[in-house]
Amino acid sequence: MSYKLVIVESPNKVETIKKYLGENYNVMASVGHIARLSKKGSMGLGIDMSKWEPEFEIDPAKKEIVKQLKTAVKDADFVYIATDPDREGEAIGDHLVKYLKCKEGKFARIKYNEITKDAILYSVENPTQLDQNLIDAQKTRRMLDRIIGFRLSQLMQKKLSNSPATPSAGRVQSIALKLVVDREKEIENFVPRGYYSIEALISNSLTAEIYMPKHIAAEKNWVFPEELESVKKSIDILPSNILIVKDIKESKKTLPALTPFKQAALYKKSPFSSSITQASLQRLYEGFGDGGLISYPRTDSTRLSHTFVNATKNYISIKYGDEYVLDKVKGFKGDQDAHEAIRPTDITLLPDEAKNKYDLNNYDYQIYKLIYEHTLMCLITPPLRANKTYKFAKDKLEFRLNVSWVLFDGYYIVKGEMNESVDPDYKIGQLVNVKEFVIEGKETKPPARYSEGSLIEKLDDIKVGRPSTFATTVKIVLSREYVRSENSALVPTDFGKLILEKLIQGFPDIINEGYTAEVENQLDLIATNKISVAPVMEDFYSKFKNNYESASQNLDHTSMSLQKIDESCPNDNGNLVIRRNKRGDKFIACDNFPKCNFTKSYDDGSNKKRFFRRKTK
């Protein structure tokens, strides 16, 4: 029987897409990449530097999958490459064509932004070709990451010993580490500044704050120590518990429209870690048997398709009324745009209904609810608020009371959260009784440490990395023990600080935000056919080679202190310490080695328990 073959990346999509396309189609999965960059050639980089071509090979773990796919390609009338709609997906598609020996004219590329019947059928009816520019951009990224990662990691392993984990470096991961370390330095160097807040408690719900007109904007409500005595004297002037209304300002303000989620923004809003959020997004995208619940999540776009916008506007009109339908939508784009914001595929599928229908776990439910509510709010008219500021006089002092309430609820209607205050409706000249003046000493706070979400947002803001790598980058710096998580805040370890210090000392032109962002810009230019691969690689490698040779000669070797555990050696009562074998696995040994060769297994959850035997010379 003849058929058309559709090759996707994830096996979780197979049955759903097969159901959409019918019996004349066979759907199979590559299970991600089928090829890997080899370790052949100069320095084991797997790169032909004379032509700047990466040398790929079939991943041994994928040989059986490749064999099955080859047979299916041979028997198929036509092949559709249906990998993910990004550069990495394009590169996987290129390898599928090459290693499965797809014949010219017998294959096409299809792209879809969501796993729904309409999107899949549209993509098959409107096939395209693989984009060589995107493939070249991904090849360039892979070569850059291999050279920087391999060579810097090798050098760090030579220059550092007794480290708690095997030293490594990377083009993006090292910048992520730098951001965390730089923030920690800001916190350590921060000098707090003392000030006082002074509030007039009028009632249980109304509190006026002192206002210092000569202070800069951020400090208008602050009283500095040298001002406190003078302020107290004014407060104590009789009658001490009275404020006089001297002015009233009224205004109306329409809140800004919301912007649909790109991946980095969603990570920041997510209540979960980046790894949990990433896994949940993938499950929601692939769906639970009858289509995906959200659009493609690894996106840096904030645009929405015309079809989705119109469907959602209609839903809003029916559910809430025409006055809630937003006229001008942020991020409008045409149908089947390959790079949309993260959104629900069906705006009529409410979060609680999705939870019951698909038995969603708490992670998936909370993430879907976050995406659903935010997307709906993006297409609803913003709220209109009334604001009123009462200005009070107390001797030479000024106090202010701000109240606000909702005139039109707009997108507040989705969550029902309006944050309103009661208007006391004072008149100019009115005397207002104060229950108590509260004076509280405070200090300015240092900048907050990064969370996983805010670090990803920062990487996105400075144009370092791509949506497909953000969560992996955070996972790497945590697993390498460069950074640890404390109450959801990222804290650099001594190991992380030391390796970053060496990297910056040896490679200041590479381990900096500006260079890494410029690389991303060059990759974008390759992806749009504005520059070619070779000049980018030549320019990079000429600088890198000189840096590497200098760092190899000039960087000092550092031996870190071994991490002790609270046990003594049973053989000679020496201190037991944590070491690593050549594979990077931890084990426990006596610090009197080689005089004592006692060892035992160690397991902190990062590696399987193993027992080691060690011989003394």
Residue pairs with C-beta under 8 A, 6 or more apart in sequence:
2 24
2 76
2 77
3 24
3 25
3 26
3 75
3 76
3 77
4 24
4 25
4 26
4 76
4 77
4 78
4 79
4 80
5 25
5 26
5 27
5 28
5 72
5 73
5 76
5 78
5 79
5 80
6 17
6 21
6 25
6 26
6 27
6 28
6 79
6 80
6 82
6 110
6 124
7 27
7 28
7 29
7 30
7 69
7 79
7 80
7 81
7 82
7 83
7 96
8 14
8 17
8 27
8 28
8 29
8 30
8 82
8 83
9 29
9 30
9 31
9 32
9 83
9 84
9 89
9 92
10 29
10 31
10 32
10 282
10 286
11 29
11 31
12 286
12 287
13 27
13 29
13 115
13 286
13 287
14 27
14 28
14 29
15 27
15 289
16 115
16 286
16 287
16 289
16 290
16 291
16 292
17 27
17 82
17 115
17 120
18 25
18 26
18 27
19 290
20 117
20 120
20 121
21 27
21 120
21 121
21 124
26 72
26 76
28 68
28 69
28 72
29 65
30 62
30 65
30 69
30 83
30 92
30 96
31 62
31 65
32 92
33 59
33 62
33 92
33 95
34 58
34 59
34 62
34 65
34 66
34 69
34 92
34 95
34 96
34 99
35 56
35 57
35 58
35 59
35 62
35 95
35 98
35 99
36 56
36 57
36 58
36 59
37 46
37 47
37 54
37 55
37 56
37 142
37 146
38 46
38 55
38 56
38 57
39 45
39 46
40 46
40 55
41 47
41 48
41 49
41 55
42 49
43 150
43 151
44 150
45 146
45 147
45 150
46 54
46 55
46 56
46 146
47 53
47 54
47 55
47 143
47 146
47 147
48 54
48 55
49 541
51 534
52 143
52 533
52 534
52 537
52 538
53 139
54 139
54 142
54 143
54 146
56 95
58 66
58 99
66 99
66 100
69 96
69 100
70 100
70 101
73 79
73 100
73 101
73 102
77 106
78 106
78 107
78 108
79 100
79 102
79 106
79 107
79 108
80 107
80 108
80 109
80 110
80 124
80 127
81 93
81 96
81 97
81 107
81 108
81 109
81 110
81 130
82 110
82 111
82 112
82 123
83 89
83 90
83 92
83 93
83 96
84 92
84 296
84 298
85 111
85 112
85 113
85 296
85 338
85 339
86 296
86 298
86 466
86 467
86 468
87 134
87 135
87 137
87 138
87 141
87 466
87 468
87 527
88 138
88 468
90 109
90 130
90 131
90 134
90 135
90 138
91 134
91 135
91 138
91 139
91 142
93 109
93 130
94 130
94 135
96 102
97 107
97 130
108 127
108 128
108 129
109 127
109 128
109 129
109 130
109 131
110 123
110 124
110 126
110 127
110 128
111 123
111 128
111 336
111 338
112 119
112 120
112 122
112 123
112 336
113 119
113 295
113 296
113 305
113 336
113 337
113 338
113 339
113 340
114 285
114 292
114 294
114 295
114 296
114 345
115 285
115 286
115 287
115 291
115 292
115 345
116 291
116 292
116 345
116 346
117 291
119 336
122 335
122 336
123 336
126 336
133 526
133 527
133 528
133 529
134 527
136 526
136 527
136 532
136 533
137 523
137 524
137 526
137 527
139 533
140 522
140 523
140 526
140 533
140 536
140 537
141 523
143 537
144 171
144 519
144 537
144 540
145 170
145 171
145 172
147 540
147 541
147 544
148 169
148 170
148 171
148 510
148 544
149 168
149 169
149 170
149 171
151 544
151 548
152 168
152 169
152 170
152 174
152 503
152 507
153 167
153 168
153 169
153 170
155 506
155 548
155 551
155 552
155 555
156 167
156 168
156 169
156 499
156 502
156 503
157 166
157 167
158 557
159 167
159 502
159 555
159 556
159 557
159 558
160 167
160 498
160 499
160 502
160 557
160 558
160 559
160 560
161 557
161 558
161 559
161 560
162 559
162 560
162 561
162 562
162 579
163 495
163 499
163 560
163 580
164 481
164 493
164 495
164 560
164 563
164 578
165 479
165 480
165 481
165 495
165 580
165 584
166 480
166 580
166 584
167 499
168 476
168 480
169 499
169 503
169 511
170 476
171 510
171 516
171 519
172 459
172 464
172 465
172 469
172 473
172 516
173 473
173 476
173 477
173 480
174 500
174 503
174 511
175 459
175 464
175 465
175 511
175 512
175 513
175 516
176 455
176 459
176 464
176 465
176 473
176 474
176 477
177 477
177 482
177 483
177 492
177 496
177 499
177 500
178 500
178 504
178 511
178 512
178 513
179 450
179 455
179 458
179 459
179 513
180 449
180 450
180 455
180 477
180 482
180 483
180 490
180 491
180 492
180 496
181 492
181 496
181 497
181 500
183 447
183 449
183 450
184 449
184 491
184 492
184 497
186 446
186 447
187 446
187 447
187 449
190 446
190 447
192 443
192 444
192 445
192 446
193 443
193 444
194 224
194 225
194 441
194 442
194 443
195 219
195 222
195 223
195 224
195 225
195 441
195 442
195 443
195 444
196 222
196 223
196 224
196 225
196 228
196 439
196 440
196 441
196 442
197 209
197 210
197 221
197 222
197 223
197 438
197 439
197 440
197 442
198 209
198 210
198 223
198 231
198 235
198 437
198 438
198 439
198 440
199 207
199 208
199 209
199 210
199 437
199 438
199 440
200 207
200 208
200 209
200 210
200 243
200 392
200 394
200 399
200 434
200 436
200 437
201 207
201 434
201 435
201 436
201 437
201 438
202 208
202 243
202 401
202 424
202 432
202 433
202 434
202 435
203 424
203 435
205 421
205 422
206 401
206 403
206 421
206 422
206 424
207 401
208 243
208 390
208 392
208 399
208 400
208 401
209 221
209 399
209 400
209 401
210 221
210 223
210 231
210 397
210 398
210 399
211 220
211 221
211 391
211 398
211 399
211 400
212 219
212 220
212 221
212 222
212 223
212 227
212 398
213 220
213 398
215 222
223 231
228 439
231 397
232 439
234 394
234 395
234 396
234 397
235 394
235 395
235 397
235 437
237 394
237 395
241 433
241 434
241 435
242 394
242 431
242 432
242 433
242 434
243 392
243 393
243 394
243 399
243 431
243 432
243 434
244 392
244 393
244 394
244 429
244 430
244 431
244 432
245 390
245 391
245 392
245 426
245 427
245 428
245 429
245 430
245 432
246 391
246 392
246 393
246 398
246 428
246 429
247 390
247 391
247 428
248 388
248 389
248 390
248 391
248 426
248 428
249 388
249 389
249 391
250 386
250 387
250 388
251 386
251 387
251 388
252 384
252 385
252 386
252 387
252 407
253 384
253 385
253 387
254 382
254 383
254 384
254 385
255 382
255 383
255 384
255 385
255 410
256 382
257 326
257 328
257 329
257 330
257 378
257 382
258 330
258 374
258 377
258 378
258 382
258 411
259 265
259 302
259 330
259 331
259 378
260 302
260 303
260 304
260 330
260 331
260 341
260 342
260 343
260 374
260 375
260 378
261 269
261 302
261 341
261 342
261 343
261 371
261 374
261 375
262 299
262 300
262 301
262 302
262 341
262 342
262 460
262 467
263 281
263 297
263 298
263 299
263 300
263 342
263 456
263 460
263 467
263 470
264 300
264 456
264 457
264 459
264 460
264 461
264 467
264 470
265 457
265 460
266 277
266 281
266 297
266 342
266 370
266 371
267 274
267 277
267 452
267 453
267 456
267 457
267 470
267 471
268 451
268 453
268 454
268 456
268 457
269 370
269 374
269 453
270 277
270 367
270 370
270 453
271 366
272 280
272 363
272 366
272 367
273 452
273 485
274 452
274 453
274 456
274 470
274 471
274 474
274 475
275 471
275 474
275 475
276 363
277 363
277 367
277 471
278 471
279 363
280 363
280 364
280 367
281 294
281 297
281 342
281 367
282 297
283 364
284 292
284 293
284 294
284 297
284 364
284 367
284 368
284 371
285 292
285 293
285 294
285 295
285 296
285 297
286 292
287 293
288 358
291 345
292 345
293 344
293 345
293 346
293 349
293 354
293 358
293 368
294 342
294 343
294 344
294 345
294 368
294 371
295 340
295 341
295 342
295 343
295 344
295 345
296 340
296 342
297 342
297 467
298 466
298 467
298 468
299 339
299 340
299 341
299 342
299 467
300 339
300 460
300 466
300 467
301 331
301 333
301 337
301 339
301 340
301 341
302 330
302 331
302 341
303 331
303 332
303 333
303 337
303 339
303 340
303 341
304 329
304 331
304 332
304 333
304 340
304 341
304 343
304 375
304 378
304 379
305 333
305 334
305 335
305 336
305 337
305 340
306 332
306 333
306 334
306 335
307 335
308 340
308 343
308 347
309 329
309 332
309 379
311 347
312 347
312 375
312 376
312 379
313 325
313 326
313 379
315 347
315 348
316 324
316 325
316 376
316 379
316 380
317 324
317 325
320 380
320 413
323 381
323 408
324 380
324 381
324 410
324 413
325 379
325 380
325 381
326 378
326 379
326 380
326 381
326 382
327 381
329 378
329 379
330 378
331 341
331 378
333 340
341 375
342 371
342 375
343 371
343 375
344 368
344 371
344 372
344 375
347 372
347 375
347 376
349 357
349 372
350 372
351 365
351 368
351 369
351 372
351 373
354 360
354 365
354 368
354 372
355 365
355 368
358 364
360 368
373 414
373 415
376 411
376 414
377 411
377 414
377 415
378 411
380 410
380 411
380 413
380 414
381 408
381 410
381 411
382 410
382 411
383 406
383 407
383 408
383 409
383 410
383 411
383 412
383 418
384 406
384 407
384 408
384 410
385 404
385 405
385 406
385 407
386 404
386 405
386 406
386 407
387 402
387 403
387 404
388 402
388 403
388 404
388 423
389 400
389 401
389 402
390 400
390 401
390 402
390 403
390 424
390 426
391 398
391 399
391 400
392 398
392 399
392 400
392 401
392 432
401 424
402 421
403 421
403 422
403 423
403 424
404 419
404 420
404 421
405 420
405 421
405 422
405 423
406 412
406 418
406 420
409 418
412 418
426 432
448 454
448 489
449 489
449 490
449 491
450 458
450 489
450 490
451 488
451 489
451 490
452 474
452 485
452 488
452 490
455 474
455 490
456 470
456 471
456 473
456 474
459 465
459 470
459 473
460 467
460 470
462 513
462 517
463 517
463 520
463 521
464 513
464 516
464 517
464 520
465 473
465 520
466 520
477 483
477 490
477 496
478 484
478 485
478 490
479 606
480 496
481 493
481 495
481 496
482 492
482 493
482 495
482 496
482 499
482 500
483 490
483 491
483 492
483 493
483 496
484 490
484 491
484 493
485 491
492 500
494 560
495 560
498 558
498 560
500 511
502 555
502 558
503 511
504 511
504 512
505 551
505 555
506 547
506 548
506 550
506 551
506 554
506 555
507 544
507 547
507 548
507 551
509 515
509 543
509 547
510 516
510 543
510 544
510 547
519 540
522 531
522 536
525 531
526 532
526 533
526 536
562 577
562 578
562 579
562 591
563 577
563 578
564 575
564 576
564 577
564 578
564 591
565 576
565 577
565 578
565 588
567 576
567 588
568 574
568 575
568 576
569 575
569 576
569 590
569 592
569 596
569 598
570 598
571 590
571 596
571 598
572 590
572 592
572 595
572 596
572 598
574 590
574 591
574 592
574 596
575 590
575 591
576 588
576 589
576 590
576 591
577 588
577 589
577 590
577 591
578 586
578 587
578 588
578 602
579 586
579 587
579 588
579 589
580 586
580 587
581 587
581 612
585 607
585 610
586 602
586 604
586 606
586 607
587 599
587 600
587 601
587 602
587 610
587 612
588 599
588 600
588 601
588 602
589 598
589 599
589 614
590 596
590 597
590 598
590 599
593 614
593 616
594 616
594 617
595 616
597 614
597 615
597 616
599 611
599 612
599 613
599 614
600 611
600 612
601 609
601 610
601 611
601 612
602 609
603 609
